[in-house]
């Protein structure tokens, strides 16, 4: 487990970029944090760290955004789901079998869909700009 402090959105994105550079395909990144904590900013950084030059936005209403390039990042937002059964209904296992990195916001809503080998990222708001980010299950970045 590693803890980091970021002081603005750019630093949060940079930490996501550094983490993504260490992740093999097929990794699930389970993200936890309150509304506005910076989960989507972290995923924007992950996309950059994977060499993806795309616009990253929260898939709150679409549930899933796919970012394709040399590597593939699949971005889930589970805010509107009531449990893992709904995640399986939209093809969770099919997404996992593609070998993409899967970043899952609001993971607390679907924890029983994980197999215990995911990377866990918890983002805690300390102030309007400061965040404490805890990463478990991955090498320090």
C-alpha positions as CSV (number, residue, x, y, z in Angstrom):
1,X,0.0,0.0,0.0
2,X,1.2,3.5,-0.9
3,X,-0.2,6.9,0.1
4,X,0.2,10.1,-1.9
5,X,-0.9,13.7,-1.4
6,X,-1.9,15.7,-4.4
7,X,-2.6,19.4,-4.3
8,X,-4.4,20.0,-7.5
9,X,-6.1,18.2,-10.4
10,X,-3.0,18.2,-12.5
11,X,-1.1,16.3,-9.7
12,X,-3.9,13.8,-9.4
13,X,-3.8,13.2,-13.2
14,X,0.0,12.8,-13.0
15,X,-0.3,10.1,-10.4
16,X,-2.9,8.3,-12.6
17,X,-0.4,8.5,-15.5
18,X,2.4,7.1,-13.4
19,X,0.3,4.2,-12.2
20,X,-1.0,3.3,-15.6
21,X,2.5,3.0,-17.0
22,X,3.0,0.0,-14.6
23,X,-0.2,-1.8,-15.2
24,X,-0.4,-4.9,-17.4
25,X,-3.4,-5.5,-19.7
26,X,-6.3,-7.1,-17.9
27,X,-5.8,-5.2,-14.7
28,X,-9.0,-3.9,-12.9
29,X,-8.5,-0.6,-11.1
30,X,-11.3,-0.4,-8.5
31,X,-11.8,3.3,-7.5
32,X,-13.3,4.6,-4.3
33,X,-14.1,8.2,-3.3
34,X,-16.9,10.7,-2.8
35,X,-18.5,12.7,-5.6
36,X,-15.9,15.2,-6.8
37,X,-13.0,13.5,-5.2
38,X,-11.0,13.3,-8.5
39,X,-11.7,9.8,-9.8
40,X,-12.2,10.9,-13.4
41,X,-9.1,13.2,-13.2
42,X,-7.2,10.1,-12.1
43,X,-8.5,8.1,-15.1
44,X,-7.6,11.0,-17.5
45,X,-4.1,10.5,-16.3
46,X,-4.3,6.8,-16.7
47,X,-5.3,7.3,-20.3
48,X,-2.2,9.5,-20.9
49,X,0.0,7.0,-19.2
50,X,-1.2,4.3,-21.5
51,X,-0.4,6.4,-24.6
52,X,-4.1,7.2,-25.3
53,X,-4.8,10.7,-26.8
54,X,-8.5,11.0,-26.2
55,X,-11.0,13.0,-24.3
56,X,-11.8,11.2,-21.0
57,X,-15.1,12.0,-19.4
58,X,-17.2,10.3,-16.7
59,X,-19.5,7.7,-18.1
60,X,-22.1,8.4,-15.4
61,X,-25.0,8.1,-17.8
62,X,-23.5,5.7,-20.4
63,X,-22.0,3.4,-17.7
64,X,-19.0,2.5,-19.9
65,X,-16.6,4.5,-22.1
66,X,-13.9,2.8,-24.2
67,X,-10.7,4.5,-25.0
68,X,-8.8,2.7,-27.8
69,X,-5.2,2.9,-29.1
70,X,-2.1,0.8,-28.8
71,X,-3.5,-0.1,-25.4
72,X,-7.2,-0.3,-24.4
73,X,-8.7,1.4,-21.3
74,X,-12.3,0.7,-20.4
75,X,-13.8,3.3,-18.0
76,X,-16.8,2.3,-15.9
77,X,-19.0,4.4,-13.6
78,X,-21.0,2.3,-11.3
79,X,-22.8,5.2,-9.5
80,X,-26.2,4.3,-11.0
81,X,-25.9,0.5,-10.5
82,X,-27.5,-1.1,-7.5
83,X,-25.2,-4.2,-7.5
84,X,-22.9,-6.5,-9.3
85,X,-25.8,-8.3,-11.1
86,X,-26.4,-5.2,-13.2
87,X,-22.7,-5.1,-14.0
88,X,-22.7,-8.7,-15.2
89,X,-25.9,-7.9,-17.2
90,X,-23.9,-5.3,-19.3
91,X,-21.2,-7.8,-20.1
92,X,-18.6,-7.4,-17.3
93,X,-17.0,-10.8,-18.0
94,X,-16.8,-9.9,-21.8
95,X,-15.0,-6.7,-21.0
96,X,-12.6,-8.5,-18.6
97,X,-11.8,-11.1,-21.3
98,X,-10.6,-8.4,-23.7
99,X,-7.4,-7.9,-21.7
100,X,-7.9,-4.1,-21.4
101,X,-7.2,-2.1,-18.3
102,X,-10.6,-1.5,-16.6
103,X,-11.0,1.6,-14.4
104,X,-14.1,1.3,-12.2
105,X,-15.5,4.4,-10.5
106,X,-17.9,3.8,-7.5
107,X,-16.5,0.3,-7.0
108,X,-18.3,0.1,-3.7
109,X,-21.5,-0.5,-5.6
110,X,-20.2,-3.7,-7.3
111,X,-17.5,-5.0,-5.0
112,X,-18.8,-8.6,-5.3
113,X,-17.9,-8.5,-9.0
114,X,-14.2,-8.4,-8.2
115,X,-11.9,-11.4,-7.8
116,X,-9.5,-10.0,-5.2
117,X,-6.7,-9.3,-7.5
118,X,-7.7,-5.7,-8.4
119,X,-5.7,-2.6,-7.8
120,X,-7.6,-0.5,-5.3
121,X,-7.4,3.3,-5.5
122,X,-9.1,5.4,-2.8
123,X,-9.2,9.1,-3.2
124,X,-10.1,11.2,-0.1
125,X,-10.9,14.9,-0.3
126,X,-8.8,16.8,2.3
127,X,-9.8,20.3,1.0
128,X,-11.1,21.9,-2.2
129,X,-7.8,21.0,-3.9
130,X,-5.9,18.5,-1.7
131,X,-6.4,14.8,-2.0
132,X,-5.0,11.8,-0.2
133,X,-4.7,8.9,-2.6
134,X,-4.1,5.4,-1.4
135,X,-3.1,2.7,-3.9
136,X,-3.2,-1.0,-2.9
137,X,-2.3,-4.0,-5.0
138,X,0.2,-2.3,-7.3
139,X,3.8,-1.3,-7.2
140,X,4.5,2.2,-5.9
141,X,4.6,4.8,-8.6
